[in-house]
Amino acid sequence: MSEIDSIGLIELSSVATGYGVEDTMLKAGNVQLLMARSICSGKFLIVVAGDVTSVQAALLAGAAACGASLIERRQISRIHPSVLAAISNAVDVDPKDLRSIGVIETFSAASIIEVADTAVKSANVTLLRIHLAMALGGKGFVMMAGDVSSVQAAVAAGSKVAGEDGMLVGRAVIAAPSPELFRDYI
């Protein structure tokens, strides 16, 4: 699968059910497994990729198999390529280029991926990191960099998406950040 047209995410409250749902999703559509793992607070996250129709089929089958364990399901079409790099912590940035930093935090791991995708599509920012649930009580956050006005625009756009879903925990824009402030994340 050379280009990812769409990704689908399912977040469950049960690890055991998650493994069964993962199998169901992989059998239901011609999709590629990007991630399937337990996340904080005893939840399970599954992320698949493929063409829009295959991802839809996998999500429908997966959601039906979740029962009461389903927390959230999402499909994101035409995902920005930098989202996957930021999830993998594969972004190299010179700290001197960090003129402004933006952070958005959500209540769920699945929602932060859509928030990050919206943010990076809305302004000229670099996604630095998308953190999914570990050591966050199941929440997620995205960090981005760019000039102040671009980061403000991206944080506003991403926060709007999170707010519409009731998932927004917090957001921040930090102009001219201290180099020590984010050294552990970059």
N, C-alpha and C positions, 0 to 999 in steps of 0.2 A: 504494500500500500504506500505509494509515493507521496501523495498529498492527502491531508486529512480534511475532508469536507465538513465533517460534523463530529462532535463528541457527545456522549451521553453519560450522565452520572446518576448513580443511585446511592443514597446514604440510608443505612439501616441501623436499627437499635440492637441488632443481634449479630454477633460474629458467626455463630453456627448457621443461621439462616442465610447470612451473606455468602457463604461458600456455595450453598445450593442455588442461590439466585445468580451468582457468577456463572455457574455451569449452564443454567437456563438461558441466560443472555447470550452466551457464546454459541449455543446451539440454535438460537432463534433468528440470528441474522449474520450476515457475512461481515463480522466486526473484528477488530484487533483489540486485544486487551492492553490497555495502557497502565492500569493500576487496579489492584484489588488487595486491600489490606485492612487490618484492624486499625482503628484510630481512637484517640482519647474519647472519651469516657465510655469505653466498651462498645463503640459503634464500629461499623464496617463501611468502607467506601469502595465503590466499583466505578471505574472509568473505562469506557470503550470508545473506539473511533471507527469511522467508516463513512460510506455515503449516507445521505440524509435518510433514505428509506430503510436501509439496514439498521441504522442506529435507532430509528423509531420502532422497528420491530423488536429489537433487543430490549429497549426500554419498556415497551408494553408487556412483553413476556416477563421481564424481570419484576416489574411492579406487581403483576398478577401473582407472582410467586412469593412476594414479600409478606403477604398477609398484614398483620398488625405491626410488623417490624419496619415498615416503610416510614422513613422520616421525610425524605425529599427525593424528587427526581427532576432532572433538568436535561434539556438538549440545547446545545449551542452550535449553530451552523456557521460556517465560514470563520472558524476560530482563528484569531491572529497567531501567527507562528511563534511569536515571542512568549506566549502564554505557556507553552509546553517547556520551553527552556527555563522559564522562571520557576515552574513547579519542580524541575530537576536541579535547581540551584546551579545551572550551567551558564550563568551570565557573568561575564568579566567586565568590570567597570573600574576605571582609574578614579580613585577617591578625589582627585583634583577636579573631575568633571561633575561632581555632585553639588551643583549650584542650589538645588532645592530638592527636598525629599517629601514624598507624599505617602501616607499610610491610610489604608481603609481596613477596618476589622468587621467581621460578620459573625453571626451566631452559628453558622454551619460551614463545613468544609466545601460542600458542593456549591453554595452560593458565591463564595469568594472567587471561584473560577470565572463565573459569568461577570462578576463585578470587575475583575482584572481585564477581561476581554473588552468590556465596554470602555473602561478607562483608557486602555492603550489605543483603541480605535478612535477615541474622541479628541486626542491631543498628541503632540509630539513629545512623548515620554518614553523612557526605557524602563521596562519592568525589571526590577532587581531580584525580587523573590516573591513567591507565592507559598505561604506556609499553610499546610493542611492539618489542622487539628492536634498534632502531637504536642504535648505539654501546654495545651491551651484549653483543655476542657471541651474539646470538640469544635472549637471555633476556628476561623481562618483569618489570615490577613495577607494583604499585598503591599509591597513597598515598590515605589517608583521614583525615578529621578528625571530632572529636566530643568528648564528655566522656570522661574516662579509662576508666571502666568499659565504656562502649559500644565504644570503640576496642579495648580488650582483648578483648571478646567477639567483635567482628568479625574481628580478627586471628587469634584462636584458631580460629574457624569456617573462615575462608579457608585458614589453614595446614593444618588437618586435611584438607581436600580436596586440597591440593597434596601433602601427605605421603602420602596414600593412593595417589597416582599416581607417587610417587617423584620429584616435580617440585620440591619445596620446596628453595630455596637458603638463604633466611634470612628473618627477620622482626624487626620492632622496634616498640615502643610508646614514644613520647616524650611524657611529660607536660610541660605548660607549655613548649613549644619556644621557643627564642630566635627572635625575628622574622627574624633574618638567616639562620637555618638553612635555610629553604625558600623564600627570596625568588625564586630562579631558577625554581622550579617552580610558583609560584602567581601 
